[in-house]
């Protein structure tokens, strides 16, 4: 009886606690990082300096922040649309025409906290037929600390 109550509390806390940027403070297992590095080899990537140019003048490009909604709400790059990685394949269509007639050649820049989720997201969109996906490899905290545009 006691174990079930503790388990329920632990499970409830796990489910109900909001994600925090510190949740990924631990180093991911090697298999996860291998997956991220493999994705980065398959997609286009840019760093902070080139990303700043995109943010300053995105043109027709779509900037997508793939972090969770509460991370995005805590602060984000101006002009970025929040589509969390976990629902990206389902929510992208309204931003690129429609699922019936998507603009698969639309330039998409995917950004997260450090580039890992963005890399996996860019790979996933490439697998769906998007031809102009780019993962931003940078640390969002460094972006903010260096005085780059940031909306809170």
C-alpha positions as CSV (number, residue, x, y, z in Angstrom):
1,X,0.0,0.0,0.0
2,X,2.8,2.4,0.9
3,X,4.7,1.6,-2.2
4,X,1.7,2.3,-4.5
5,X,1.1,5.6,-2.9
6,X,4.7,6.6,-3.2
7,X,4.8,5.4,-6.8
8,X,1.6,7.3,-7.6
9,X,3.0,10.4,-6.1
10,X,6.3,10.0,-8.0
11,X,4.5,9.2,-11.2
12,X,2.1,12.1,-10.7
13,X,4.9,14.5,-10.0
14,X,6.8,13.3,-13.1
15,X,3.8,13.8,-15.3
16,X,2.7,17.1,-13.7
17,X,6.0,18.8,-13.3
18,X,6.7,21.2,-16.1
19,X,9.8,20.7,-18.1
20,X,12.7,23.0,-17.2
21,X,15.8,23.8,-19.3
22,X,17.9,22.2,-16.5
23,X,16.2,18.8,-17.2
24,X,18.8,18.1,-19.9
25,X,21.7,19.2,-17.6
26,X,22.8,15.6,-17.5
27,X,24.7,14.3,-20.5
28,X,22.4,12.2,-22.7
29,X,23.4,8.5,-23.1
30,X,25.9,7.9,-26.0
31,X,23.2,6.3,-28.1
32,X,21.1,9.5,-28.0
33,X,24.1,11.6,-28.9
34,X,25.0,9.2,-31.8
35,X,21.5,9.7,-33.1
36,X,21.8,13.5,-32.9
37,X,25.3,13.5,-34.6
38,X,23.9,11.2,-37.3
39,X,21.0,13.6,-37.9
40,X,23.5,16.5,-38.1
41,X,25.4,14.7,-40.8
42,X,22.2,14.4,-42.9
43,X,20.8,18.0,-42.6
44,X,22.1,21.5,-43.2
45,X,23.3,23.2,-40.1
46,X,24.2,26.8,-39.2
47,X,25.7,28.5,-36.1
48,X,24.9,31.6,-34.2
49,X,26.5,34.1,-36.6
50,X,24.6,32.9,-39.6
51,X,21.4,32.4,-37.7
52,X,21.6,36.1,-36.6
53,X,21.5,37.0,-40.3
54,X,18.4,34.9,-40.8
55,X,16.7,36.4,-37.8
56,X,17.5,39.9,-39.0
57,X,16.2,39.2,-42.4
58,X,14.2,36.0,-42.7
59,X,12.5,36.8,-46.0
60,X,10.1,34.0,-46.8
61,X,11.9,31.6,-44.4
62,X,10.0,30.1,-41.5
63,X,11.9,30.1,-38.2
64,X,10.6,27.3,-35.9
65,X,11.4,27.0,-32.2
66,X,10.9,23.3,-31.5
67,X,11.2,23.7,-27.7
68,X,8.2,23.0,-25.4
69,X,5.6,25.8,-25.1
70,X,6.6,26.9,-21.6
71,X,10.2,27.1,-22.7
72,X,9.2,29.3,-25.7
73,X,7.0,31.4,-23.4
74,X,9.9,32.1,-21.1
75,X,11.8,33.7,-24.0
76,X,12.4,33.2,-27.6
77,X,14.1,34.5,-30.8
78,X,11.9,37.2,-32.4
79,X,9.9,35.9,-35.4
80,X,10.1,32.3,-34.3
81,X,7.0,30.1,-34.4
82,X,6.7,27.6,-31.6
83,X,6.0,24.1,-32.9
84,X,7.3,21.6,-30.3
85,X,9.4,18.7,-31.7
86,X,6.9,16.1,-30.4
87,X,4.1,17.4,-32.6
88,X,6.1,18.9,-35.4
89,X,5.0,16.4,-38.0
90,X,1.4,17.0,-37.2
91,X,1.5,20.8,-36.8
92,X,3.9,21.9,-39.6
93,X,1.3,21.8,-42.4
94,X,-0.6,24.9,-41.5
95,X,2.6,26.9,-41.7
96,X,3.6,25.5,-45.2
97,X,0.4,25.6,-47.1
98,X,-1.5,22.5,-46.2
99,X,-1.0,18.7,-46.0
100,X,-2.7,18.4,-49.3
101,X,-0.4,20.9,-51.1
102,X,2.6,21.7,-48.8
103,X,5.4,24.0,-49.9
104,X,8.1,21.4,-49.3
105,X,10.7,23.7,-50.8
106,X,10.0,26.4,-48.2
107,X,13.2,27.4,-46.3
108,X,12.8,26.2,-42.6
109,X,15.2,27.0,-39.8
110,X,14.7,24.8,-36.7
111,X,16.0,26.0,-33.4
112,X,16.0,24.8,-29.8
113,X,18.0,25.2,-26.7
114,X,21.3,23.7,-28.0
115,X,20.7,22.3,-31.4
116,X,20.0,18.7,-30.5
117,X,16.2,18.7,-30.8
118,X,16.5,21.0,-33.8
119,X,18.8,18.5,-35.6
120,X,16.4,15.6,-35.0
121,X,13.4,17.8,-36.1
122,X,15.2,18.9,-39.3
123,X,15.9,15.2,-40.1
124,X,12.3,14.3,-39.5
125,X,11.0,17.0,-41.8
126,X,13.6,16.0,-44.5
127,X,12.2,12.5,-44.3
128,X,8.7,14.0,-44.9
129,X,10.0,15.6,-48.1
130,X,11.0,19.0,-47.0
131,X,14.1,20.0,-49.0
132,X,15.2,23.2,-47.3
133,X,15.5,22.4,-43.6
134,X,18.4,23.8,-41.5
135,X,19.1,23.0,-37.9
136,X,20.6,25.9,-35.8
137,X,23.5,24.6,-33.7
138,X,24.0,27.1,-30.9
139,X,23.3,27.5,-27.2
140,X,20.2,29.7,-26.7
141,X,21.6,31.0,-23.4
142,X,24.8,32.1,-25.2
143,X,22.6,33.8,-27.8
144,X,20.8,35.8,-25.1
145,X,24.0,36.6,-23.1
146,X,25.7,37.9,-26.2
147,X,23.0,40.5,-26.7
148,X,21.3,38.9,-29.7
149,X,17.5,39.7,-30.2
150,X,15.4,37.9,-27.6
151,X,11.8,38.3,-26.6
152,X,10.6,37.6,-23.1
